[in-house]
């Protein structure tokens, strides 16, 4: 069974092979049959010319699926010539021409229907002429001749309609297969994109949750090590800050893990930090030795949750970077509400970025900032401030005022 199926698939894949075999079998059948018939009733013309016409009628079937319309036109010319010359072929021309009409209709495309109909008309016209020239329309067999012509017309039209139906069915199946494959590809791409986006989101959240607190712990640990012998009370204060930061890091990490485990809360930002917690963040930074000043300009308005989270995380990352890399003592955070946007302008009095941006940092914090800004379709600028230090400027859209 598998062998038959594989052979059939191979023939469909290479139609010239299957049609060549079909044509060869049909040619042998026709010529052996006609040879026996012509021995009893020779054709009215030279037998070599008759063989040439019948060959012209049969051979184009090799290309009935590759060049169906050309094959039909050649076969039609041969059939009409045989009819006009009254060369008997024992109705083989009807079988061959119907196969050609079917092939043109099934494999020739919608625009080739005119060719099929024209060839049908030519063949029926040749048949009518053949019957008329024999006097079939003026003797007692007129009714039979008319019936024969109409019958052939109906058969040819039925074959043409069958081929057209097969072509339309095949086109619909092909479109359905193509659409299904496209949908599968889109689904796979969406799944890959969803996994990638989720990985980025988790990486961003983990970085935001851990980087700030771990950085503070590292700085305080270094400070405690330096002052432990001479000023143990200061070292004790640093150790208290380390303990506090570690507890906060663990608490936020558990919160993030709970958020990821709960399907109902995966997309929820209600438990995420926002600008309401900015005072606590500033207090932690001041405890770590960085003076932070907040300036607010413009009329405050409601901030969307995603923008609120992004603003908080950007400020947190900017302050953490300042604490780690800038060797600054003071940072100014300007929050400007202007024309439906929130502008964050964060500057410090540190040394900025030396050597054209080579800071020794991994840069993941700035990458996270840009991802959060892109997430809300905002704008981000980072770089050295002309007045000294480093500057982070962010423009976040707030949407329409409710």
C-alpha positions in Angstrom: 0.0 0.0 0.0 2.8 2.4 0.9 4.6 1.5 -2.4 1.5 2.4 -4.4 1.0 5.7 -2.5 4.7 6.6 -2.9 4.6 5.8 -6.6 1.4 7.9 -7.1 3.0 10.8 -5.2 6.1 10.5 -7.4 4.0 10.6 -10.6 2.2 13.7 -9.3 5.5 15.4 -8.4 6.8 14.7 -11.9 3.8 14.8 -14.2 5.8 14.4 -17.5 6.7 10.8 -16.4 3.2 9.7 -15.7 1.7 11.4 -18.7 4.4 10.0 -21.0 3.5 6.5 -19.8 -0.2 7.2 -20.3 0.4 8.5 -23.8 2.5 5.5 -24.7 -0.1 3.1 -23.6 -2.9 5.0 -25.4 -0.8 5.3 -28.6 -0.1 1.6 -28.7 -3.8 0.8 -28.1 -4.9 3.2 -30.8 -2.4 2.2 -33.5 -2.8 -1.5 -33.0 -6.6 -1.1 -33.1 -6.7 1.2 -36.1 -4.2 -1.0 -38.0 -6.6 -3.9 -37.8 -9.6 -1.7 -38.7 -7.8 0.0 -41.6 -6.9 -3.4 -43.1 -10.7 -3.9 -43.6 -11.6 -0.2 -44.3 -8.6 1.9 -45.4 -8.7 5.6 -44.7 -9.8 8.0 -47.5 -6.3 9.6 -47.6 -2.8 8.4 -47.6 -2.3 6.2 -44.5 1.0 7.8 -43.6 -0.7 11.2 -43.4 -3.5 9.7 -41.4 -1.0 8.2 -38.9 0.7 11.6 -38.7 -2.6 13.3 -37.8 -3.4 10.7 -35.2 0.1 11.0 -33.8 -0.4 14.8 -33.6 -3.6 14.0 -31.7 -2.0 11.7 -29.2 1.5 13.0 -28.5 0.5 16.4 -27.0 -1.0 14.4 -24.1 2.5 14.2 -22.7 2.3 17.9 -21.8 -1.4 17.8 -20.8 -0.5 19.0 -17.2 2.6 21.0 -18.0 1.3 23.0 -21.0 -2.4 22.0 -21.0 -3.7 24.8 -23.2 -1.1 24.3 -25.9 -1.7 20.6 -25.8 -5.5 21.2 -26.2 -5.0 23.5 -29.1 -2.8 21.1 -31.0 -5.1 18.2 -30.3 -8.1 20.3 -31.4 -6.4 21.1 -34.7 -5.7 17.4 -35.3 -9.2 16.3 -34.3 -10.9 18.9 -36.5 -8.6 17.9 -39.4 -9.5 14.2 -38.9 -13.2 15.1 -38.9 -13.1 17.3 -41.9 -11.1 14.6 -43.9 -13.5 11.9 -42.6 -10.7 9.7 -41.3 -12.2 7.1 -39.0 -10.5 6.5 -35.7 -13.2 4.4 -33.9 -14.1 7.3 -31.5 -10.6 7.5 -30.1 -10.6 11.2 -31.0 -13.5 11.8 -28.7 -11.7 10.1 -25.8 -8.4 12.0 -26.4 -10.0 15.4 -27.0 -12.2 15.0 -23.8 -9.0 14.2 -21.8 -7.4 17.3 -23.3 -10.4 19.5 -22.4 -10.4 18.1 -18.9 -6.7 18.7 -18.5 -6.9 22.3 -19.8 -9.8 23.0 -17.5 -8.2 21.4 -14.4 -4.6 22.5 -14.8 -4.8 25.5 -17.1 -5.9 28.2 -14.7 -9.0 30.4 -14.7 -7.9 32.6 -17.6 -7.6 29.6 -19.9 -11.3 28.8 -19.8 -11.9 30.8 -23.0 -9.4 28.5 -24.7 -11.2 25.4 -23.5 -14.6 26.7 -24.6 -13.2 27.7 -28.0 -11.7 24.3 -28.6 -14.9 22.6 -27.6 -16.8 24.8 -30.1 -14.2 24.0 -32.8 -14.5 20.2 -32.2 -18.3 20.3 -32.2 -18.2 22.4 -35.3 -15.9 19.9 -37.0 -18.3 17.1 -35.9 -21.3 18.9 -37.4 -19.4 19.6 -40.6 -18.4 15.9 -40.8 -22.0 14.8 -40.3 -23.4 17.4 -42.8 -20.9 16.6 -45.5 -22.0 13.0 -45.3 -25.6 14.0 -45.8 -26.6 13.0 -42.3 -28.8 16.0 -41.9 -30.9 15.6 -45.0 -31.7 11.9 -44.9 -33.7 9.8 -42.4 -30.7 9.9 -40.0 -31.0 13.7 -39.4 -32.5 13.3 -35.9 -29.8 10.8 -34.9 -27.0 13.2 -36.2 -28.5 16.2 -34.3 -28.8 14.1 -31.2 -25.2 12.9 -31.6 -23.9 16.5 -31.9 -25.9 17.7 -28.9 -24.8 14.6 -26.9 -21.1 15.3 -27.6 -21.6 19.0 -26.7 -23.1 18.0 -23.4 -20.4 15.5 -22.7 -17.6 18.0 -23.5 -19.2 20.7 -21.3 -19.6 18.2 -18.5 -15.9 17.2 -18.8 -14.9 20.9 -18.9 -17.1 21.6 -15.8 -15.6 18.6 -14.0 -12.1 19.8 -14.7 -12.9 23.3 -13.5 -14.5 22.0 -10.3 -11.3 19.9 -9.7 -9.1 22.9 -10.2 -11.2 25.1 -7.8 -11.1 22.3 -5.2 -7.4 22.0 -5.6 -6.9 25.7 -5.3 -9.0 25.9 -2.2 -7.1 23.0 -0.7 -3.8 24.7 -1.6 -5.0 28.0 -0.1 -6.2 26.2 3.1 -2.8 24.4 3.4 -0.9 27.6 2.9 -3.1 29.4 5.4 -2.7 26.6 7.9 1.1 26.6 7.4 1.2 30.4 7.8 -0.9 30.3 10.9 1.4 27.6 12.4 4.4 29.7 11.5 2.8 32.7 13.1 1.9 30.7 16.2 5.4 29.4 16.5 6.8 32.9 16.0 4.4 34.3 18.5 5.3 31.6 21.0 9.1 32.3 20.5 8.5 36.0 20.8 6.4 35.5 24.0 9.1 33.3 25.5 11.8 35.8 24.5 9.8 38.8 25.9 9.1 36.9 29.1 12.8 36.1 29.5 13.6 39.8 28.9 10.9 40.8 31.4 12.2 38.4 34.1 15.8 39.5 33.5 14.8 43.1 33.8 12.8 42.5 37.0 15.6 40.4 38.5 18.1 43.1 37.7 15.9 45.8 39.1 15.1 43.8 42.3 18.6 42.6 43.0 21.0 45.1 41.5 20.0 48.0 43.7 20.1 46.2 47.0 23.2 44.2 46.2 25.0 47.3 45.1 24.1 49.0 48.4 25.3 46.0 50.3 28.6 45.9 48.4 29.2 49.6 49.1 28.3 49.4 52.7 30.4 46.2 53.2 33.4 48.1 51.7 32.8 51.1 54.0 32.4 48.8 57.0 35.7 47.1 56.2 37.5 50.4 56.0 36.2 51.8 59.3 35.8 48.6 61.3 39.0 49.1 63.4 39.0 52.8 64.0 35.2 53.6 64.0 33.3 50.4 64.9 30.1 52.3 65.5 30.2 53.5 61.9 30.9 49.9 60.8 27.9 48.8 62.8 25.7 51.3 61.0 26.9 50.0 57.7 26.2 46.4 58.8 22.7 47.5 59.7 22.2 48.9 56.3 23.5 45.7 54.7 21.0 43.7 56.8 18.2 46.0 55.8 19.1 45.9 52.1 19.4 42.1 52.2 16.0 41.7 53.8 14.4 44.1 51.2 16.1 42.2 48.4 14.8 38.8 49.6 11.3 40.3 50.2 11.2 41.7 46.6 12.6 38.5 45.2 9.9 36.4 46.9 7.3 38.9 45.6 8.6 38.5 42.1 8.6 34.7 42.3 5.1 34.7 43.6 4.1 37.0 40.8 5.6 34.6 38.2 4.0 31.5 39.8 0.5 32.9 39.8 -1.1 33.0 36.4 -3.7 35.5 37.5 -1.0 38.0 38.5 1.5 37.6 35.8 0.3 40.7 34.0 -0.6 42.5 37.2 1.3 45.6 38.3 -0.7 46.4 41.3 1.9 44.9 43.7 4.8 46.5 41.8 6.6 49.5 43.3 5.9 53.0 41.9 6.7 56.7 42.6 4.7 56.4 45.9 7.7 54.5 47.2 10.2 57.1 46.0 10.7 58.6 49.4 11.7 55.3 50.8 14.2 54.8 48.0 15.6 58.2 48.6 15.9 57.4 52.3 17.8 54.2 51.5 20.2 56.1 49.3 20.8 58.8 51.8 21.6 56.1 54.4 24.1 54.8 51.9 25.8 58.2 51.8 24.2 59.7 48.6 22.4 63.0 49.1 19.2 63.1 46.9 17.1 66.1 46.2 13.7 65.9 44.5 12.2 68.7 42.5 8.6 68.6 41.1 7.4 71.0 38.5 4.0 71.3 36.8 0.6 70.0 37.9 0.6 66.4 39.2 -1.7 64.1 37.5 -2.6 60.4 37.5 0.2 58.2 36.2 -0.6 54.9 34.5 0.7 51.8 36.4 3.2 50.8 33.7 4.6 54.3 33.4 4.7 54.6 37.2 6.6 51.3 37.5 9.0 52.3 34.7 9.6 55.8 36.2 10.4 54.3 39.6 12.8 51.6 38.2 14.6 54.2 36.0 15.1 56.4 39.0 16.2 53.4 41.1 18.7 52.4 38.4 20.1 55.9 37.9 20.6 56.3 41.7 22.2 52.9 41.9 24.6 53.7 39.1 25.5 57.0 40.7 26.2 55.2 43.9 28.3 52.5 42.3 30.2 54.4 39.6 30.0 58.1 39.7 31.7 58.9 43.0 29.1 61.5 43.5 27.8 63.0 46.8 24.6 64.5 45.5 21.9 63.7 43.0 19.0 65.9 41.8 15.8 64.3 40.5 13.6 66.7 38.6 10.1 65.5 37.9 8.3 67.7 35.3 4.6 67.2 34.4 4.3 68.9 31.0 1.8 68.5 28.1 0.7 65.0 29.0 4.2 63.7 29.6 6.4 63.0 32.7 9.9 64.2 32.2 12.6 62.8 34.6 15.8 64.7 34.6 18.4 63.1 36.9 21.8 64.6 37.4 24.7 64.1 39.8 27.9 65.9 40.8 30.2 62.9 40.0 32.9 62.5 37.4 30.6 61.4 34.5 31.8 58.8 32.0 35.5 59.0 31.2 37.1 57.7 28.0 34.0 58.0 25.8 31.8 55.7 27.8 34.2 53.1 29.0 33.2 52.7 32.6 33.9 49.1 33.4 30.2 48.6 34.0 28.3 45.8 32.2 25.8 48.3 30.9 22.8 46.1 31.8 21.3 48.9 33.8 21.2 51.3 30.9 19.8 48.5 28.7 17.1 47.9 31.2 16.3 51.6 31.3 16.0 51.7 27.5 13.7 48.6 27.5 11.4 50.2 30.0 11.3 53.4 28.1 10.5 51.6 24.8 7.9 49.6 26.6 5.8 52.8 27.2 6.9 54.4 23.9 8.9 57.1 25.6 12.3 58.7 25.0 15.6 58.3 26.8 18.9 60.3 26.7 22.0 59.4 28.8 25.4 60.9 28.9 27.8 63.4 30.5 26.2 66.6 31.7 27.9 69.8 30.3 28.0 71.1 33.9 29.7 68.0 35.1 28.6 64.6 36.3 26.2 62.2 34.5 22.7 62.9 33.3 19.7 60.7 32.6 16.7 62.4 30.9 13.5 60.5 30.2 10.3 61.5 28.6 7.3 59.2 29.4 3.9 59.7 27.9 1.0 59.7 30.4 -1.9 59.3 27.9 -5.0 61.4 27.8 -6.2 63.1 31.0 -9.3 61.5 32.5 
